[in-house]
Amino acid sequence: VAPRYQLRERLRLEGGLGAADNSDGKSVSAELAVTVGGNRDRTWNHYFSLRGAAAKGLSPGVLGPNPDNEPAPPDTFFGLVNLGTTARVAPNQKLFFEGGFGYIFPDGEPAGALVFWGVGLQFTVGD
């Protein structure tokens, strides 16, 4: 879940909360971003974001038994810079393309570079 708040015409604050589950454990996460760009009156809108995110690792047995006593995934911090664009496909839908670079800092493990790209559909709810 990632709501956003428009601070000014081309400046917004974004936040997010999430959860993940795989065979190696579970995690909960939060993110905060400042995004510059975009214009509601144009079909194509370009933007730039600075993002920080953190994930808290939870034991695989947090919601049930953990017979093998598996450890939790490491707590992790991410710092990201991304560029993107959106294309309006309907009054309340936009197709987005974005990519970026940053670093990932897992607790107790070496930091590493992070490169990402994404494509998706964004739905606007309300004003």
Buried (B, 14 or more C-beta within 10 A) or exposed (E): EEEEEEEEEEEBEBEBEEEEEEEEBBBBBEBEBBBEBBEEEEEEBEBBBBBBBBBBBBBBBBEEEBEEEEEBBBBBBBBBEBBBBBEBEEEEEBBBEBEBEBEBBBEEEEEEEBEEEEEEEEEEEEE
